[in-house]
Amino acid sequence: MTTTPPPSGSAGAQPQAQANPLTLHGQYIKDLSFENPRAPQSLIEQKQPQLTLNVNVTTRQFEAKTFEVSLTLEASAHTPEKEPLFMLELIYAGTVTLGEVPQEAYGPLLLIETPRLLFPFARAIVANATREAGFPPLNIAPVDFVALYRQQLEAASGQIPGIPGGPVGHA
């Protein structure tokens, strides 16, 4: 019995280099800080905390198409009397390479799509850190990275720091 190899030009084959506009090489914690300044008193008191959350995305270019994208999450909780319960800062980053995409796609790929990939992992780190500190896990609601990108565009007059070239395209 003889077997024949599948045809080399089959219809389902696609070149891998062109298929991915974005390649995520790795992701990592760049900085993680958690402060519980009133422990153990803050853990004994049962007061409804007032939470504050800030999210920011930045980029840094390494090579022509290789970037580090950093997702910064800052969370703090205070008592109604403004006494601090905890302060958390997480910088979670990933290194990505862009494929053959037009320059106007850099902004959306780096500041919308990459943070969407990083966010679930950063969210889990925040939840675990708050839980391990003795508080209920802080489960951050999904972030609208399109709206955040548009805010960054408006604040920077169409220029996004860390992305080369002229104005970036619209999301």
Biotite code that builds the C-alpha atoms (Angstrom):
import biotite.structure as struc

atoms = struc.array([
    struc.Atom([0.000, 0.000, 0.000], chain_id="A", res_id=1, res_name="MET", atom_name="CA", element="C"),
    struc.Atom([1.331, 3.394, -0.978], chain_id="A", res_id=2, res_name="THR", atom_name="CA", element="C"),
    struc.Atom([0.522, 6.724, 0.658], chain_id="A", res_id=3, res_name="THR", atom_name="CA", element="C"),
    struc.Atom([0.774, 9.995, -1.145], chain_id="A", res_id=4, res_name="THR", atom_name="CA", element="C"),
    struc.Atom([1.629, 13.252, 0.579], chain_id="A", res_id=5, res_name="PRO", atom_name="CA", element="C"),
    struc.Atom([-1.039, 15.976, 0.592], chain_id="A", res_id=6, res_name="PRO", atom_name="CA", element="C"),
    struc.Atom([-0.769, 18.487, -2.244], chain_id="A", res_id=7, res_name="PRO", atom_name="CA", element="C"),
    struc.Atom([1.626, 21.328, -1.446], chain_id="A", res_id=8, res_name="SER", atom_name="CA", element="C"),
    struc.Atom([-0.650, 24.066, -2.738], chain_id="A", res_id=9, res_name="GLY", atom_name="CA", element="C"),
    struc.Atom([-3.797, 23.160, -0.811], chain_id="A", res_id=10, res_name="SER", atom_name="CA", element="C"),
    struc.Atom([-6.542, 25.770, -0.647], chain_id="A", res_id=11, res_name="ALA", atom_name="CA", element="C"),
    struc.Atom([-6.470, 26.144, 3.177], chain_id="A", res_id=12, res_name="GLY", atom_name="CA", element="C"),
    struc.Atom([-2.785, 27.047, 3.421], chain_id="A", res_id=13, res_name="ALA", atom_name="CA", element="C"),
    struc.Atom([-1.933, 30.665, 4.275], chain_id="A", res_id=14, res_name="GLN", atom_name="CA", element="C"),
    struc.Atom([1.471, 32.241, 4.696], chain_id="A", res_id=15, res_name="PRO", atom_name="CA", element="C"),
    struc.Atom([2.055, 32.608, 8.454], chain_id="A", res_id=16, res_name="GLN", atom_name="CA", element="C"),
    struc.Atom([4.099, 35.812, 8.198], chain_id="A", res_id=17, res_name="ALA", atom_name="CA", element="C"),
    struc.Atom([1.224, 37.735, 6.625], chain_id="A", res_id=18, res_name="GLN", atom_name="CA", element="C"),
    struc.Atom([-1.537, 36.214, 8.784], chain_id="A", res_id=19, res_name="ALA", atom_name="CA", element="C"),
    struc.Atom([-0.695, 38.010, 12.043], chain_id="A", res_id=20, res_name="ASN", atom_name="CA", element="C"),
    struc.Atom([-0.732, 41.800, 12.227], chain_id="A", res_id=21, res_name="PRO", atom_name="CA", element="C"),
    struc.Atom([0.381, 41.503, 15.876], chain_id="A", res_id=22, res_name="LEU", atom_name="CA", element="C"),
    struc.Atom([2.657, 38.975, 17.582], chain_id="A", res_id=23, res_name="THR", atom_name="CA", element="C"),
    struc.Atom([2.810, 38.954, 21.373], chain_id="A", res_id=24, res_name="LEU", atom_name="CA", element="C"),
    struc.Atom([6.251, 37.665, 22.400], chain_id="A", res_id=25, res_name="HIS", atom_name="CA", element="C"),
    struc.Atom([5.841, 37.781, 26.151], chain_id="A", res_id=26, res_name="GLY", atom_name="CA", element="C"),
    struc.Atom([4.052, 39.440, 29.017], chain_id="A", res_id=27, res_name="GLN", atom_name="CA", element="C"),
    struc.Atom([5.312, 40.262, 32.485], chain_id="A", res_id=28, res_name="TYR", atom_name="CA", element="C"),
    struc.Atom([4.918, 42.261, 35.668], chain_id="A", res_id=29, res_name="ILE", atom_name="CA", element="C"),
    struc.Atom([7.154, 45.348, 35.448], chain_id="A", res_id=30, res_name="LYS", atom_name="CA", element="C"),
    struc.Atom([6.124, 46.799, 38.785], chain_id="A", res_id=31, res_name="ASP", atom_name="CA", element="C"),
    struc.Atom([3.757, 45.712, 41.524], chain_id="A", res_id=32, res_name="LEU", atom_name="CA", element="C"),
    struc.Atom([3.259, 47.702, 44.696], chain_id="A", res_id=33, res_name="SER", atom_name="CA", element="C"),
    struc.Atom([0.680, 47.083, 47.396], chain_id="A", res_id=34, res_name="PHE", atom_name="CA", element="C"),
    struc.Atom([0.410, 49.126, 50.573], chain_id="A", res_id=35, res_name="GLU", atom_name="CA", element="C"),
    struc.Atom([-1.829, 48.326, 53.507], chain_id="A", res_id=36, res_name="ASN", atom_name="CA", element="C"),
    struc.Atom([-0.876, 51.226, 55.815], chain_id="A", res_id=37, res_name="PRO", atom_name="CA", element="C"),
    struc.Atom([-3.466, 50.656, 58.549], chain_id="A", res_id=38, res_name="ARG", atom_name="CA", element="C"),
    struc.Atom([-3.144, 46.875, 58.903], chain_id="A", res_id=39, res_name="ALA", atom_name="CA", element="C"),
    struc.Atom([-4.387, 45.109, 60.934], chain_id="A", res_id=40, res_name="PRO", atom_name="CA", element="C"),
    struc.Atom([-6.969, 47.758, 61.919], chain_id="A", res_id=41, res_name="GLN", atom_name="CA", element="C"),
    struc.Atom([-8.116, 48.120, 58.290], chain_id="A", res_id=42, res_name="SER", atom_name="CA", element="C"),
    struc.Atom([-8.917, 44.403, 58.206], chain_id="A", res_id=43, res_name="LEU", atom_name="CA", element="C"),
    struc.Atom([-10.883, 44.434, 61.455], chain_id="A", res_id=44, res_name="ILE", atom_name="CA", element="C"),
    struc.Atom([-13.145, 47.353, 60.547], chain_id="A", res_id=45, res_name="GLU", atom_name="CA", element="C"),
    struc.Atom([-16.111, 46.519, 58.374], chain_id="A", res_id=46, res_name="GLN", atom_name="CA", element="C"),
    struc.Atom([-16.679, 49.792, 56.531], chain_id="A", res_id=47, res_name="LYS", atom_name="CA", element="C"),
    struc.Atom([-17.756, 50.187, 52.923], chain_id="A", res_id=48, res_name="GLN", atom_name="CA", element="C"),
    struc.Atom([-14.648, 51.399, 51.071], chain_id="A", res_id=49, res_name="PRO", atom_name="CA", element="C"),
    struc.Atom([-14.570, 54.106, 48.456], chain_id="A", res_id=50, res_name="GLN", atom_name="CA", element="C"),
    struc.Atom([-12.586, 52.802, 45.492], chain_id="A", res_id=51, res_name="LEU", atom_name="CA", element="C"),
    struc.Atom([-10.606, 54.778, 42.943], chain_id="A", res_id=52, res_name="THR", atom_name="CA", element="C"),
    struc.Atom([-9.232, 53.165, 39.780], chain_id="A", res_id=53, res_name="LEU", atom_name="CA", element="C"),
    struc.Atom([-7.029, 54.648, 37.058], chain_id="A", res_id=54, res_name="ASN", atom_name="CA", element="C"),
    struc.Atom([-5.996, 52.864, 33.866], chain_id="A", res_id=55, res_name="VAL", atom_name="CA", element="C"),
    struc.Atom([-3.295, 54.016, 31.452], chain_id="A", res_id=56, res_name="ASN", atom_name="CA", element="C"),
    struc.Atom([-1.593, 52.492, 28.410], chain_id="A", res_id=57, res_name="VAL", atom_name="CA", element="C"),
    struc.Atom([1.855, 53.521, 27.155], chain_id="A", res_id=58, res_name="THR", atom_name="CA", element="C"),
    struc.Atom([4.224, 52.245, 24.486], chain_id="A", res_id=59, res_name="THR", atom_name="CA", element="C"),
    struc.Atom([7.973, 52.189, 24.051], chain_id="A", res_id=60, res_name="ARG", atom_name="CA", element="C"),
    struc.Atom([9.654, 51.293, 20.766], chain_id="A", res_id=61, res_name="GLN", atom_name="CA", element="C"),
    struc.Atom([12.639, 48.905, 20.656], chain_id="A", res_id=62, res_name="PHE", atom_name="CA", element="C"),
    struc.Atom([13.061, 48.224, 16.956], chain_id="A", res_id=63, res_name="GLU", atom_name="CA", element="C"),
    struc.Atom([11.278, 49.323, 13.795], chain_id="A", res_id=64, res_name="ALA", atom_name="CA", element="C"),
    struc.Atom([8.207, 47.183, 14.531], chain_id="A", res_id=65, res_name="LYS", atom_name="CA", element="C"),
    struc.Atom([8.846, 45.894, 18.061], chain_id="A", res_id=66, res_name="THR", atom_name="CA", element="C"),
    struc.Atom([7.267, 47.654, 21.030], chain_id="A", res_id=67, res_name="PHE", atom_name="CA", element="C"),
    struc.Atom([6.714, 47.275, 24.728], chain_id="A", res_id=68, res_name="GLU", atom_name="CA", element="C"),
    struc.Atom([3.117, 48.066, 25.686], chain_id="A", res_id=69, res_name="VAL", atom_name="CA", element="C"),
    struc.Atom([2.546, 48.819, 29.382], chain_id="A", res_id=70, res_name="SER", atom_name="CA", element="C"),
    struc.Atom([-0.833, 48.669, 31.055], chain_id="A", res_id=71, res_name="LEU", atom_name="CA", element="C"),
    struc.Atom([-0.831, 50.613, 34.336], chain_id="A", res_id=72, res_name="THR", atom_name="CA", element="C"),
    struc.Atom([-3.576, 49.955, 36.882], chain_id="A", res_id=73, res_name="LEU", atom_name="CA", element="C"),
    struc.Atom([-3.715, 52.111, 40.003], chain_id="A", res_id=74, res_name="GLU", atom_name="CA", element="C"),
    struc.Atom([-6.319, 51.290, 42.628], chain_id="A", res_id=75, res_name="ALA", atom_name="CA", element="C"),
    struc.Atom([-6.894, 52.706, 46.068], chain_id="A", res_id=76, res_name="SER", atom_name="CA", element="C"),
    struc.Atom([-9.523, 52.290, 48.740], chain_id="A", res_id=77, res_name="ALA", atom_name="CA", element="C"),
    struc.Atom([-10.401, 54.710, 51.520], chain_id="A", res_id=78, res_name="HIS", atom_name="CA", element="C"),
    struc.Atom([-12.894, 54.681, 54.368], chain_id="A", res_id=79, res_name="THR", atom_name="CA", element="C"),
    struc.Atom([-15.761, 57.203, 54.252], chain_id="A", res_id=80, res_name="PRO", atom_name="CA", element="C"),
    struc.Atom([-13.595, 59.266, 56.642], chain_id="A", res_id=81, res_name="GLU", atom_name="CA", element="C"),
    struc.Atom([-10.828, 59.341, 53.956], chain_id="A", res_id=82, res_name="LYS", atom_name="CA", element="C"),
    struc.Atom([-8.514, 56.993, 55.869], chain_id="A", res_id=83, res_name="GLU", atom_name="CA", element="C"),
    struc.Atom([-6.515, 54.786, 53.492], chain_id="A", res_id=84, res_name="PRO", atom_name="CA", element="C"),
    struc.Atom([-7.299, 51.076, 53.359], chain_id="A", res_id=85, res_name="LEU", atom_name="CA", element="C"),
    struc.Atom([-4.963, 50.073, 50.531], chain_id="A", res_id=86, res_name="PHE", atom_name="CA", element="C"),
    struc.Atom([-3.066, 51.427, 47.551], chain_id="A", res_id=87, res_name="MET", atom_name="CA", element="C"),
    struc.Atom([-2.083, 49.234, 44.615], chain_id="A", res_id=88, res_name="LEU", atom_name="CA", element="C"),
    struc.Atom([-0.051, 49.967, 41.506], chain_id="A", res_id=89, res_name="GLU", atom_name="CA", element="C"),
    struc.Atom([0.518, 47.390, 38.798], chain_id="A", res_id=90, res_name="LEU", atom_name="CA", element="C"),
    struc.Atom([2.458, 47.918, 35.586], chain_id="A", res_id=91, res_name="ILE", atom_name="CA", element="C"),
    struc.Atom([1.845, 44.871, 33.421], chain_id="A", res_id=92, res_name="TYR", atom_name="CA", element="C"),
    struc.Atom([3.580, 44.844, 30.064], chain_id="A", res_id=93, res_name="ALA", atom_name="CA", element="C"),
    struc.Atom([3.988, 42.843, 26.910], chain_id="A", res_id=94, res_name="GLY", atom_name="CA", element="C"),
    struc.Atom([6.465, 42.897, 24.064], chain_id="A", res_id=95, res_name="THR", atom_name="CA", element="C"),
    struc.Atom([4.881, 42.839, 20.611], chain_id="A", res_id=96, res_name="VAL", atom_name="CA", element="C"),
    struc.Atom([5.960, 42.946, 16.997], chain_id="A", res_id=97, res_name="THR", atom_name="CA", element="C"),
    struc.Atom([3.711, 44.387, 14.342], chain_id="A", res_id=98, res_name="LEU", atom_name="CA", element="C"),
    struc.Atom([3.365, 42.627, 11.010], chain_id="A", res_id=99, res_name="GLY", atom_name="CA", element="C"),
    struc.Atom([3.057, 44.260, 7.623], chain_id="A", res_id=100, res_name="GLU", atom_name="CA", element="C"),
    struc.Atom([0.430, 46.832, 8.534], chain_id="A", res_id=101, res_name="VAL", atom_name="CA", element="C"),
    struc.Atom([0.056, 50.461, 7.486], chain_id="A", res_id=102, res_name="PRO", atom_name="CA", element="C"),
    struc.Atom([1.372, 53.156, 9.831], chain_id="A", res_id=103, res_name="GLN", atom_name="CA", element="C"),
    struc.Atom([-2.157, 54.272, 10.743], chain_id="A", res_id=104, res_name="GLU", atom_name="CA", element="C"),
    struc.Atom([-2.839, 50.803, 12.211], chain_id="A", res_id=105, res_name="ALA", atom_name="CA", element="C"),
    struc.Atom([-0.013, 51.118, 14.770], chain_id="A", res_id=106, res_name="TYR", atom_name="CA", element="C"),
    struc.Atom([-2.088, 53.118, 17.271], chain_id="A", res_id=107, res_name="GLY", atom_name="CA", element="C"),
    struc.Atom([-5.110, 50.797, 17.347], chain_id="A", res_id=108, res_name="PRO", atom_name="CA", element="C"),
    struc.Atom([-2.945, 47.654, 17.430], chain_id="A", res_id=109, res_name="LEU", atom_name="CA", element="C"),
    struc.Atom([-0.680, 48.923, 20.210], chain_id="A", res_id=110, res_name="LEU", atom_name="CA", element="C"),
    struc.Atom([-3.153, 50.893, 22.307], chain_id="A", res_id=111, res_name="LEU", atom_name="CA", element="C"),
    struc.Atom([-6.374, 48.913, 21.850], chain_id="A", res_id=112, res_name="ILE", atom_name="CA", element="C"),
    struc.Atom([-5.658, 45.331, 20.808], chain_id="A", res_id=113, res_name="GLU", atom_name="CA", element="C"),
    struc.Atom([-2.531, 44.709, 22.881], chain_id="A", res_id=114, res_name="THR", atom_name="CA", element="C"),
    struc.Atom([-4.100, 46.022, 26.134], chain_id="A", res_id=115, res_name="PRO", atom_name="CA", element="C"),
    struc.Atom([-7.125, 43.809, 25.422], chain_id="A", res_id=116, res_name="ARG", atom_name="CA", element="C"),
    struc.Atom([-4.755, 40.832, 25.407], chain_id="A", res_id=117, res_name="LEU", atom_name="CA", element="C"),
    struc.Atom([-2.927, 41.941, 28.574], chain_id="A", res_id=118, res_name="LEU", atom_name="CA", element="C"),
    struc.Atom([-5.934, 43.052, 30.641], chain_id="A", res_id=119, res_name="PHE", atom_name="CA", element="C"),
    struc.Atom([-7.301, 39.663, 31.793], chain_id="A", res_id=120, res_name="PRO", atom_name="CA", element="C"),
    struc.Atom([-3.922, 38.747, 33.267], chain_id="A", res_id=121, res_name="PHE", atom_name="CA", element="C"),
    struc.Atom([-3.474, 42.138, 34.953], chain_id="A", res_id=122, res_name="ALA", atom_name="CA", element="C"),
    struc.Atom([-7.024, 41.906, 36.316], chain_id="A", res_id=123, res_name="ARG", atom_name="CA", element="C"),
    struc.Atom([-6.248, 38.517, 37.875], chain_id="A", res_id=124, res_name="ALA", atom_name="CA", element="C"),
    struc.Atom([-3.061, 39.870, 39.494], chain_id="A", res_id=125, res_name="ILE", atom_name="CA", element="C"),
    struc.Atom([-5.019, 42.765, 41.064], chain_id="A", res_id=126, res_name="VAL", atom_name="CA", element="C"),
    struc.Atom([-7.729, 40.411, 42.341], chain_id="A", res_id=127, res_name="ALA", atom_name="CA", element="C"),
    struc.Atom([-5.158, 38.035, 43.822], chain_id="A", res_id=128, res_name="ASN", atom_name="CA", element="C"),
    struc.Atom([-3.102, 40.828, 45.417], chain_id="A", res_id=129, res_name="ALA", atom_name="CA", element="C"),
    struc.Atom([-6.110, 42.376, 47.162], chain_id="A", res_id=130, res_name="THR", atom_name="CA", element="C"),
    struc.Atom([-7.345, 38.958, 48.309], chain_id="A", res_id=131, res_name="ARG", atom_name="CA", element="C"),
    struc.Atom([-3.902, 37.974, 49.648], chain_id="A", res_id=132, res_name="GLU", atom_name="CA", element="C"),
    struc.Atom([-3.745, 41.297, 51.525], chain_id="A", res_id=133, res_name="ALA", atom_name="CA", element="C"),
    struc.Atom([-6.897, 40.321, 53.439], chain_id="A", res_id=134, res_name="GLY", atom_name="CA", element="C"),
    struc.Atom([-9.464, 42.301, 51.447], chain_id="A", res_id=135, res_name="PHE", atom_name="CA", element="C"),
    struc.Atom([-12.177, 40.989, 49.161], chain_id="A", res_id=136, res_name="PRO", atom_name="CA", element="C"),
    struc.Atom([-10.767, 40.470, 45.648], chain_id="A", res_id=137, res_name="PRO", atom_name="CA", element="C"),
    struc.Atom([-10.935, 43.618, 43.547], chain_id="A", res_id=138, res_name="LEU", atom_name="CA", element="C"),
    struc.Atom([-12.494, 42.415, 40.296], chain_id="A", res_id=139, res_name="ASN", atom_name="CA", element="C"),
    struc.Atom([-12.016, 45.222, 37.804], chain_id="A", res_id=140, res_name="ILE", atom_name="CA", element="C"),
    struc.Atom([-14.775, 45.615, 35.235], chain_id="A", res_id=141, res_name="ALA", atom_name="CA", element="C"),
    struc.Atom([-13.746, 45.357, 31.572], chain_id="A", res_id=142, res_name="PRO", atom_name="CA", element="C"),
    struc.Atom([-12.070, 48.491, 30.233], chain_id="A", res_id=143, res_name="VAL", atom_name="CA", element="C"),
    struc.Atom([-13.141, 50.216, 27.010], chain_id="A", res_id=144, res_name="ASP", atom_name="CA", element="C"),
    struc.Atom([-9.726, 50.562, 25.385], chain_id="A", res_id=145, res_name="PHE", atom_name="CA", element="C"),
    struc.Atom([-11.254, 52.204, 22.301], chain_id="A", res_id=146, res_name="VAL", atom_name="CA", element="C"),
    struc.Atom([-12.557, 55.080, 24.447], chain_id="A", res_id=147, res_name="ALA", atom_name="CA", element="C"),
    struc.Atom([-9.221, 55.286, 26.291], chain_id="A", res_id=148, res_name="LEU", atom_name="CA", element="C"),
    struc.Atom([-7.386, 55.429, 22.942], chain_id="A", res_id=149, res_name="TYR", atom_name="CA", element="C"),
    struc.Atom([-9.649, 58.233, 21.726], chain_id="A", res_id=150, res_name="ARG", atom_name="CA", element="C"),
    struc.Atom([-9.036, 60.188, 24.940], chain_id="A", res_id=151, res_name="GLN", atom_name="CA", element="C"),
    struc.Atom([-5.284, 59.806, 24.466], chain_id="A", res_id=152, res_name="GLN", atom_name="CA", element="C"),
    struc.Atom([-5.581, 60.999, 20.855], chain_id="A", res_id=153, res_name="LEU", atom_name="CA", element="C"),
    struc.Atom([-7.539, 64.093, 21.892], chain_id="A", res_id=154, res_name="GLU", atom_name="CA", element="C"),
    struc.Atom([-5.179, 64.910, 24.752], chain_id="A", res_id=155, res_name="ALA", atom_name="CA", element="C"),
    struc.Atom([-2.113, 64.611, 22.503], chain_id="A", res_id=156, res_name="ALA", atom_name="CA", element="C"),
    struc.Atom([-3.586, 66.386, 19.444], chain_id="A", res_id=157, res_name="SER", atom_name="CA", element="C"),
    struc.Atom([-3.485, 63.219, 17.342], chain_id="A", res_id=158, res_name="GLY", atom_name="CA", element="C"),
    struc.Atom([0.046, 62.168, 18.383], chain_id="A", res_id=159, res_name="GLN", atom_name="CA", element="C"),
    struc.Atom([0.545, 59.132, 20.585], chain_id="A", res_id=160, res_name="ILE", atom_name="CA", element="C"),
    struc.Atom([3.821, 59.095, 22.557], chain_id="A", res_id=161, res_name="PRO", atom_name="CA", element="C"),
    struc.Atom([5.993, 56.098, 21.757], chain_id="A", res_id=162, res_name="GLY", atom_name="CA", element="C"),
    struc.Atom([4.564, 55.557, 18.277], chain_id="A", res_id=163, res_name="ILE", atom_name="CA", element="C"),
    struc.Atom([6.672, 56.852, 15.389], chain_id="A", res_id=164, res_name="PRO", atom_name="CA", element="C"),
    struc.Atom([5.429, 58.905, 12.485], chain_id="A", res_id=165, res_name="GLY", atom_name="CA", element="C"),
    struc.Atom([2.625, 61.343, 12.023], chain_id="A", res_id=166, res_name="GLY", atom_name="CA", element="C"),
    struc.Atom([-0.883, 61.308, 13.429], chain_id="A", res_id=167, res_name="PRO", atom_name="CA", element="C"),
    struc.Atom([-2.267, 57.879, 14.103], chain_id="A", res_id=168, res_name="VAL", atom_name="CA", element="C"),
    struc.Atom([-5.475, 56.668, 12.501], chain_id="A", res_id=169, res_name="GLY", atom_name="CA", element="C"),
    struc.Atom([-8.900, 56.594, 14.040], chain_id="A", res_id=170, res_name="HIS", atom_name="CA", element="C"),
    struc.Atom([-10.121, 53.561, 15.964], chain_id="A", res_id=171, res_name="ALA", atom_name="CA", element="C"),
])
